[in-house]
């Protein structure tokens, strides 16, 4: 999002993922001492790789924030590859910390909360930008903002149900996060289209 009431959905997406990464790294660092000594080296290595993913993501957001719509397909592919590597490093951590289901369960809650908070920040930024548009062009933007809010609410409900289930595996949580993120991102793209028409 820029000060010119323009929405860059891919940058918002990257910021949301960065929030998820930050929450994940903080969680695993806090829990690392619980991992048994022989697995600790592998767990520490996975955390180090997560930190590297985080720094790459942070640098990408800083570098691309102002170009918004002009982000190349190659840059997007690089960020998607970095995201996939981050997710793989989480799996590597869980493999190293085998048998620590309670930690896994706590992580699911951390990750869901981080995603929910990131979406709330995005919706607030979108709402604030929508208020600055001319009154004559606001109707379509307001509808897109409402749809974005609705999408966030639906996704949050699905994640809340998954979280309540309590016995979900990382694969199930990952799938639910991906599905929810995809729905939210689609609504964010629609909001961006509405902004472009209005500006």
C-alpha positions as CSV (number, residue, x, y, z in Angstrom):
1,X,0.0,0.0,0.0
2,X,1.3,3.4,-0.8
3,X,0.4,6.9,0.4
4,X,-1.3,7.5,-3.0
5,X,-4.3,5.3,-2.0
6,X,-3.0,2.6,-4.2
7,X,-3.0,-1.1,-3.2
8,X,-0.1,-3.4,-4.2
9,X,-1.5,-6.8,-3.3
10,X,1.7,-8.7,-3.8
11,X,3.6,-6.5,-1.4
12,X,0.7,-6.9,1.1
13,X,1.0,-10.6,0.6
14,X,4.7,-10.6,1.3
15,X,4.2,-8.5,4.4
16,X,1.7,-10.9,5.7
17,X,4.0,-13.8,5.1
18,X,6.9,-12.0,6.8
19,X,4.6,-11.6,9.9
20,X,4.1,-15.4,9.8
21,X,7.8,-16.0,9.5
22,X,8.6,-13.6,12.4
23,X,6.1,-15.4,14.6
24,X,7.5,-18.8,13.6
25,X,11.1,-18.0,14.2
26,X,10.3,-16.4,17.6
27,X,8.3,-19.5,18.6
28,X,11.0,-22.0,17.6
29,X,13.8,-20.0,19.2
30,X,11.8,-19.9,22.5
31,X,11.2,-23.7,22.4
32,X,14.7,-24.8,21.1
33,X,16.0,-25.6,24.6
34,X,13.3,-28.3,24.9
35,X,14.7,-30.3,22.0
36,X,17.0,-33.2,23.0
37,X,20.7,-32.7,22.6
38,X,21.3,-35.0,19.7
39,X,18.4,-33.4,17.7
40,X,19.3,-29.9,18.9
41,X,21.9,-29.4,16.2
42,X,19.4,-30.3,13.5
43,X,16.7,-28.1,15.1
44,X,19.2,-25.2,15.4
45,X,20.2,-25.6,11.8
46,X,16.5,-25.4,10.7
47,X,16.0,-22.3,12.8
48,X,19.1,-20.7,11.2
49,X,17.7,-21.5,7.8
50,X,14.3,-20.0,8.8
51,X,16.1,-16.8,9.9
52,X,17.8,-16.7,6.5
53,X,14.4,-17.1,4.8
54,X,13.1,-14.3,7.0
55,X,16.0,-12.0,6.1
56,X,15.5,-12.7,2.4
57,X,11.8,-12.0,2.7
58,X,12.5,-8.8,4.6
59,X,15.0,-7.6,2.0
60,X,12.7,-8.4,-0.8
61,X,9.8,-6.4,0.7
62,X,12.1,-3.4,1.3
63,X,13.5,-3.6,-2.2
64,X,10.1,-4.0,-4.0
65,X,7.7,-2.0,-1.8
66,X,7.8,1.0,-4.1
67,X,7.5,-0.7,-7.4
68,X,4.3,-2.5,-6.6
69,X,2.6,-3.5,-9.9
70,X,5.9,-3.6,-11.7
71,X,7.2,-6.6,-9.7
72,X,8.5,-9.1,-12.3
73,X,7.3,-12.6,-12.6
74,X,10.9,-13.7,-11.9
75,X,10.9,-11.7,-8.6
76,X,7.6,-13.3,-7.6
77,X,8.9,-16.8,-8.4
78,X,12.0,-16.1,-6.2
79,X,9.8,-15.1,-3.3
80,X,7.5,-18.1,-3.8
81,X,10.6,-20.3,-3.8
82,X,11.9,-18.6,-0.6
83,X,8.4,-19.2,1.0
84,X,8.5,-22.9,0.0
85,X,12.0,-23.2,1.5
86,X,10.8,-21.6,4.8
87,X,7.9,-24.1,5.0
88,X,10.3,-27.0,4.3
89,X,12.6,-25.7,7.1
90,X,9.6,-25.9,9.5
91,X,9.2,-29.5,8.5
92,X,12.9,-30.1,9.1
93,X,12.5,-28.6,12.6
94,X,9.6,-30.9,13.4
95,X,11.6,-33.8,12.0
96,X,14.5,-32.9,14.3
97,X,12.3,-32.4,17.3
98,X,10.4,-35.6,16.7
99,X,7.8,-36.5,19.3
100,X,7.2,-33.0,20.5
101,X,3.5,-32.9,19.6
102,X,2.7,-30.3,22.2
103,X,5.2,-28.0,20.7
104,X,3.7,-28.6,17.3
105,X,0.3,-27.8,18.6
106,X,1.5,-24.6,20.2
107,X,3.1,-23.7,16.9
108,X,-0.1,-24.2,15.0
109,X,-1.8,-21.7,17.3
110,X,1.1,-19.2,16.9
111,X,1.0,-19.5,13.1
112,X,-2.8,-19.1,13.0
113,X,-2.7,-16.0,15.3
114,X,0.1,-14.5,13.2
115,X,-1.8,-14.9,10.0
116,X,-5.0,-13.5,11.5
117,X,-3.1,-10.4,12.8
118,X,-1.4,-9.9,9.5
119,X,-4.8,-10.0,7.7
120,X,-6.3,-7.5,10.2
121,X,-3.4,-5.1,9.5
122,X,-3.9,-5.5,5.7
123,X,-7.7,-4.8,6.1
124,X,-6.9,-1.7,8.1
125,X,-4.5,-0.4,5.5
126,X,-7.0,-1.1,2.8
127,X,-9.8,0.6,4.7
128,X,-7.6,3.7,5.3
129,X,-6.6,3.9,1.7
130,X,-10.2,3.5,0.5
131,X,-11.3,6.5,2.6
132,X,-8.9,8.8,0.7
133,X,-10.6,8.1,-2.7
134,X,-13.0,10.4,-4.4
135,X,-16.6,9.9,-3.3
136,X,-17.7,9.2,-6.9
137,X,-15.4,6.2,-7.2
138,X,-15.7,4.8,-3.7
139,X,-18.7,2.4,-4.3
140,X,-16.7,-0.4,-6.1
141,X,-13.8,0.1,-3.7
142,X,-16.1,-0.2,-0.6
143,X,-17.6,-3.4,-2.1
144,X,-14.1,-4.8,-2.6
145,X,-13.0,-3.8,0.9
146,X,-16.2,-5.5,2.3
147,X,-15.4,-8.6,0.4
148,X,-11.8,-8.6,1.7
149,X,-13.1,-8.3,5.3
150,X,-15.6,-11.1,4.6
151,X,-12.9,-13.3,3.2
152,X,-10.7,-12.7,6.2
153,X,-13.6,-13.5,8.5
154,X,-14.4,-16.8,6.7
155,X,-10.7,-17.8,6.6
156,X,-10.3,-17.0,10.3
157,X,-13.4,-19.2,11.2
158,X,-11.9,-22.1,9.2
159,X,-8.6,-21.7,11.0
160,X,-10.3,-21.4,14.3
161,X,-12.1,-24.7,13.7
162,X,-8.9,-26.4,12.7
163,X,-7.2,-25.1,15.8
164,X,-10.0,-26.4,18.0
165,X,-9.7,-29.8,16.6
166,X,-6.3,-30.1,18.3
167,X,-5.2,-33.3,16.6
168,X,-4.3,-31.9,13.2
169,X,-0.9,-32.6,11.7
170,X,1.4,-30.0,10.4
171,X,0.4,-31.2,6.9
172,X,-3.3,-30.5,7.6
173,X,-2.5,-27.1,9.2
174,X,-0.3,-26.2,6.3
175,X,-3.0,-27.1,3.8
176,X,-5.6,-25.1,5.7
177,X,-3.3,-22.1,6.0
178,X,-2.6,-22.3,2.2
179,X,-6.2,-22.5,1.3
180,X,-7.2,-19.7,3.6
181,X,-4.3,-17.5,2.4
182,X,-5.3,-18.2,-1.2
183,X,-8.9,-17.1,-0.6
184,X,-7.7,-13.9,1.2
185,X,-5.1,-13.2,-1.5
186,X,-7.8,-13.5,-4.2
187,X,-10.0,-10.9,-2.4
188,X,-6.9,-8.7,-2.0
189,X,-6.3,-8.9,-5.8
190,X,-9.9,-7.9,-6.4
191,X,-9.5,-4.9,-4.0
192,X,-6.4,-3.9,-6.0
193,X,-8.4,-4.0,-9.3
194,X,-11.1,-1.8,-7.7
195,X,-8.4,0.6,-6.5
196,X,-6.9,0.8,-10.0
197,X,-10.3,1.5,-11.6
198,X,-11.0,4.2,-9.0
199,X,-7.7,6.0,-9.3
